[in-house]
Amino acid sequence: MKTIGLVGGVYWLLYARKPIVDLRVFKDRNFAVGAFMLFGMAMVLYASTVAMAELTQQVFDYTATWAGLVLSPGAAVLILIIMLVTRVMRYVQIRYVVGCGFLCLGLAMVYAHGLSPQIDFTTLALMRGAQAACIGLLFAPISTLAYRTLPTEGGGDATALFTMLRNLGGSIGISLATSVVTNREQVRQAYLVGDLSPFFQPYNATVQRSGEALVAHGAAPSAVPQTAIGWMYQSLLQQASTLAYIDLFAFSAIMCFAMVPLIFLFAPVKAGGAVSTT
């Protein structure tokens, strides 16, 4: 039913005399490509933001305040990068700025691939700062290219659709991020649980060391084996969760790298300049 409703709505918007939103603005190639890229950027942006907040609180036991402090340096970096990019756009073809942005964002996601249960606050903040800095290379350039070749009368419809796609991309990104992490946690647990076996010597050695540490801290000898095994299971859960977020960042990196070649679908223009044919 949802599919029928969507198809019917698009048909009506295309053929109605006075549609609420004119979908014909997508006939402009720059706008269509820009809207698609903004949709992809919003997916990665919102997914990575929510993922980093969940990672710090649920896996590393940060408070909401400390999780916010991990994200906050990225916002400051984003503002600075946007100010610089608006100047660079005057001298460089904007599509190359967009390509550089997606390439750098993909590399930032690869950098986040270095997560581990022992990671510190500074490294997490640097990972988020790198992601936010790359977003600064994308938002203003994509918007500039998307509206560059649109006729003036289509500006209102284009703005409405552009905003809708950004919000829709963000919503889908958050949903997919949550789904991917949940699914990959289960997959990772299934692989890791095979190592929690009394027939696996490293597992026995780790349980023994944990038991010795518990005895040294005054634990009752009768409770030591069960508590040590419980510690091992908690460690497995933390490692599985960390690996799930690593997988999410890997998928995001692949998506960003796939966006780079699409910049050549844009007309080559500079900020404030006319559309070039070269």
Steps between C-alpha positions, in 0.01 A plus 500: 500500500785740578652434159169563327458822697850617411458425129158665498634808676788539256265456203263765635783747569633453147170546317297732721455853367602663827686240709603574857860432399619494139712187451608624159790681668673162494534541124789734580802270513694703754205509737424129462862398565532750784182374666622140477838593647340700780281199577810279526691755705209533745485122539869482592490814717206402717601133514852583617378756754251262659748212481771697679258608774372145551851355487635726772205450734405136445839341435746725684261603782542876448243726660278711273719801582824330399338358189399855407857617559621238252268649236543870580853557356368379167240780495770764552715350223197489268440874536864581421508271196181651356653848527811384313311304235287798398822682411661204321189454284578830323818359347436127461229316309241422764452142388863431591435634849206260529714211378771589750235518773365150433852361465608654831178388669567145383854522640360635828277194521806282433674681786203412723568139402776513764252472788589271789360438851805682642460817292532830687291819500745702290509246218120479492477880482756504216301238310183705530684822417634345179150394396351843575778682313422301186130585524609865476645423158165370376194691616562847354662374174222249431233765564678749274527253212143378538350848465750640247316407181141503630262760356387760753136394494591149619689618808216452748420145390869411488557628854208298635619181328862561599407538867270199488772277352751616760262418784396174335863399451575575864204295621592206279863528608410482869269202441758315293777573752296354785403199291853435374652522849238263645548250218879516501511459880323167463731393216811600691383324816440183300860509378660598833308258721690212341811617689326470839573133527688300766679330209652836393821561694503885484148499647610277790803717563290818507245345738784393727652849504159652573450252784837588650413869483168436675670301778754779544212743552344281768232313303370175648680203334170321438367792294818562303445261202146623429596867539803460272285339231249785540779750442599317185144509370472874569827550314361304207190718489708819504728374225205387286337842538823681412545284190139569398566876502822442307293318236257793486782747440641267232165495316485881528851530353404283201193716439708821511762365258222392262371860492829647376469409127152653488646851524570489127124505438501859626559790262846647577444838670661723758320702765382823343601379154307384198454142399801377304501248219853377577 
